[in-house]
Amino acid sequence: MRAVVQRVSRASVTVDDAVVGEIGPGLLVLLGVGTGDTAADADALAGKIAGLRIFPGGDGKMNRSVTEASGAVLVVSQFTLLADVARGRRPSFTGAADPSVAQPLVDRVAAGLEEGGVPVAGGSFGAHMYVESVNHGPVTIVIDTRGGRVV
């Protein structure tokens, strides 16, 4: 799995002119599921996201997690994160998991965050979405998992 995690002041997802998910301060997680990704990858990713210490504490240093900062997470599935651009000009998406595999794993990441006490909002899997965010910092972290571990 590959996740792009952005600390945000706010973020939202709109589908067909209707907001389907929005958060205030917290994290926007763009999430790509690859072929071979498993429930162990989803669990490892949820744990890593929940524990990332990228929110400022009293001294201004990044030393608080999204939970400690009373933030929320907006999870948006984005298969294009698995694009292979090594050859030619058109990206190949053969590394992205089939939607029948990807959607349950995206849902599992969201559920893992919720079980950890993090409020979670989401996009609409497979829909054409408009994602708006105000990056706070800016702080952007890329996380990859392989075989149930963060690499």
C-alpha positions, 0 to 999 in steps of 0.5 A: 500500500502507498499513502500520501499523508498531509497534515491539513487545516481542513479537507473535503471530498465532493462527488456530483456536487455533494460533499461526501466527506469532510474534516477540520484539522487533521490528516488527508490520506490519499491511499493506493492499494497495490496487487499483493497488498493484504489485511496486514498491510492495512493494519500496519498502515492504520497504526502508523498513520494514527501514531505519526507525530506530525502535529505541533506541541506546546514548543512548536515541534512536531511531537503529537499524533492526530489523536493527541491533537484531537484531529480527524482523518479523511481517507481517499482511495487513489489508485493512481499512486501506484502508477508506473511511469518508467516507460513511455508517457502514459502511466501504467496502473497494472500495479494497482489492485483490482477494485474488489480487493482494494475497496475492502482494504481501504475500508480496513484502514479507515476502520483501524483508525476509527478503532484507535479513536480517530474520527474518520471521513471518507471519499466515495470509492471508484467515483470521480471525486473533487478533493480540496485541502488546505495543507498545514505546514506544509507537511506531507509524508509518503508511507509504503507497506510491504508484507504487513510492515511499513518500509 
